[in-house]
Amino acid sequence: MTNTTILSYITFVYFGAFFFYLCMMIIGKPVLGKAATAFCIIGFFGQAVGIGLRWYESYELGIGHAPFSNMYESLIFFSWTIILLYLIVEWRTKNKTLGVFVSPLAFLALAYASFSPSINSRIQPLVPALKSNWLIAHVITCFFGYAAFGISFGLSLMYLIKKKGGDNTQNPFLRLLPGTSILDDLNYQVVVIGFLMLTLGIITGSVWAHSAWGSYWSWDPKETWSLITWLVYALVLHSRMVRGWRGKRMAFLCIVGFSCVLFTYFGVNYLAGLHSYAKS
Amino acid sequence: MSNEGKKYNIFWKTFSSVRLTIVLLILIAIASVLGTFIPQREEAVDFARHLNPETLRVFQALGLFDMYHTAWFRILIGLLALNLVVCSIDRFPGVWRRFTAEPTPLRPRLFERVPQEQSLEITAPSESVVESVEGLISSRYKRVRKKVSDSSTYFYVDKGRYSHFGVYLVHLSVLIIIMGALLGSFYGFEAYVNIMEGDQVSSAMIRGKMVPVALGFSVRCDDFSVSFYDNGTPKEYRSDLTFLDNGKKLKSAVVRVNHPVKFRGIVFYQSSYGVVAGDNARIRLVRKASKPEVKYVETHSGQQIPLPGGEGSFVVSQIKDNFMNMGPAVLIKIKPKDGKLIRFWVFQNQERIRRQFPGIFDRFPTLNPSAFSPYTFFLDGIESRYYTGLQVSKDPGVPVVWAGFFLIIAGLFITFFTSHKRIWIRVLQREGKSEIAIAGMANKNPVGLEREIHELLEGIRASVEERKND
């Protein structure tokens, strides 16, 4: 199928983006950053075409549905949302250093989707439980949330590196990173977006579960882990807004939060539950 | 302080602390993690078998196999709710003061550190500048306060006072959702029922308890169907239901996955299905003779059928869809004209079984289709009947939870995307020139405040210019 071929090529485009971001950080030449951004933009639009084509092809097969129905399609969408959010942040902050931390996430997600033998890339028909208008709203909100938390993870790593390295002007890697207070503020803003999206994702999932499984909350492992993730980020927001936590502690909490996101996304598949169609 | 007051004080101190909130959130998170690793409810049975007796006893005492419904887990959530309520009450007066406080426009010290880009010098008499400023801010802001002092005029305006309540709305929504869940667990139920096509029921089984619950009406399954995609995965499950009261048809409806049906506050969901043997079977008899005779019979269980050779009669007394794990079978009882009753099972997969287990029919007369000579019985088919598995739920808390969902989203938007922007404007008369300076404060989003001040300054500049040109 054409769409999977296109999408597997995008993997290399994102690897190219990562490579150039890394070169920019090590050599310190701005032109390398421009090349990296160009790769990101090409990848982003190419992937959009791939996703659109997959959607179209599913209708050609007579089983038309939005490409959000299994692990392969969710990984594709995850890497796409990460790049989209990253490009917005890069455009708003005029700083390309985040790219070296975020592009690997998009690259790895796509590589896993395209080249792992355990992932089925065929377009499959929707099982009855997934035939719902809530599918699109639920998947889009959840994955924008995950992507925002992925970016927050990258910003937290940047914060910790910058904090440890200080303002060493000899080292281009450290010099190019934005100041710690900018990183801290940006991280907070991204967490807010992620929290809002995750809240919407849990709510749309809950309303959907009410009509599909007969209960808006069943303590299914994926539901529970999304709640745990939600609680961790609620903790992040409270410790910052009420107790005034900043900097290092925030960065650590955000890294813990993102590991919960990863467990909600991948780890839960090893536990039994209702979300089984997201496994392969 | 009285003893009573002290107790009250300790209670209040404990429950109004955010530290407690953080501890509770962590405890609830840890407990929830446990519950995802220990199989719960129906899945727990298999896991429990592998535990040694002592561990099993500990697990059972703590309710770890149905952890989310144990008293201690509910107490944790209850404590969080109490913590939320106390925190909100504790902090509310301060917020209310900030909301209702009458602002003082006269705050000269605020202007000591106003940056250059937040001020503006205009060669125009101060009276006309003050007039344009007042005209502009009255059209942009609802609350405008003015004060004249010496050669200066001070204004105060603000925007987004309600943003102080965003957090309260979020917390209130969490309480509303918890209340909705409680309402559901007290006044609702979650049950299931299997209905054969054509049958009707008036009760369902409570999940996990095996206690029937009366519906107050009857529900009949008129038809069940399942369709598949070409690759064999299921496409749709569908039950045609009729709701009846005292035999009177009240409503007919189709239940599909994702499309439940509600009747008198009880919701029916398509949940599972199955096949069982019906009441009809197709039998073939072969009478061995010089000229073999074949007779096809369509019968239902219990019907007496004479044997074609006049040796007696037979009935199909039982129909099984999977007898001894060897597929469909019927129990045939033959009543000869003289002699004893003969009983034997006839399998639909007769040939296959004969090949798989050679000699089995000769060894076990009750499995031998030729047990009554000169006849051999064959089973050509049994009627299979579908039953539909429905989840039957009543949850009066659902609209409350939905309201909580809606409010929490609204609350989060107010909390994160609005801010209380307070702005002071000073118009200073200086040697025929007027100097306008703007100072501001916001409870969050300093960038938004800067933008607001910038827009205000540009607006003032434009309106003063316009007035000059008139």
Chai-1 contact restraints between the chains, C-beta under 6 A:
chainA,res_idxA,chainB,res_idxB,connection_type,confidence,min_distance_angstrom,max_distance_angstrom,comment,restraint_id
A,P125,B,Y229,contact,1.0,0.0,6.0,A-B,restraint_1
A,P128,B,E236,contact,1.0,0.0,6.0,A-B,restraint_2
A,P128,B,Y237,contact,1.0,0.0,6.0,A-B,restraint_3
A,P128,B,V257,contact,1.0,0.0,6.0,A-B,restraint_4
A,A129,B,V257,contact,1.0,0.0,6.0,A-B,restraint_5
A,K131,B,N258,contact,1.0,0.0,6.0,A-B,restraint_6
A,S132,B,N258,contact,1.0,0.0,6.0,A-B,restraint_7
A,V192,B,F416,contact,1.0,0.0,6.0,A-B,restraint_8
A,L196,B,L412,contact,1.0,0.0,6.0,A-B,restraint_9
A,I203,B,F405,contact,1.0,0.0,6.0,A-B,restraint_10
A,S211,B,N258,contact,1.0,0.0,6.0,A-B,restraint_11
A,S211,B,P260,contact,1.0,0.0,6.0,A-B,restraint_12
A,A212,B,N258,contact,1.0,0.0,6.0,A-B,restraint_13
A,G214,B,Y269,contact,1.0,0.0,6.0,A-B,restraint_14
A,G214,B,Q391,contact,1.0,0.0,6.0,A-B,restraint_15
A,G214,B,S393,contact,1.0,0.0,6.0,A-B,restraint_16
A,W219,B,Y68,contact,1.0,0.0,6.0,A-B,restraint_17
A,P221,B,T36,contact,1.0,0.0,6.0,A-B,restraint_18
A,T224,B,S32,contact,1.0,0.0,6.0,A-B,restraint_19
A,T224,B,T36,contact,1.0,0.0,6.0,A-B,restraint_20
A,I228,B,A29,contact,1.0,0.0,6.0,A-B,restraint_21
A,I228,B,S32,contact,1.0,0.0,6.0,A-B,restraint_22
A,L231,B,L25,contact,1.0,0.0,6.0,A-B,restraint_23
A,L231,B,A29,contact,1.0,0.0,6.0,A-B,restraint_24
A,L235,B,L25,contact,1.0,0.0,6.0,A-B,restraint_25
A,V242,B,V18,contact,1.0,0.0,6.0,A-B,restraint_26
A,L271,B,T36,contact,1.0,0.0,6.0,A-B,restraint_27
A,A272,B,E43,contact,1.0,0.0,6.0,A-B,restraint_28
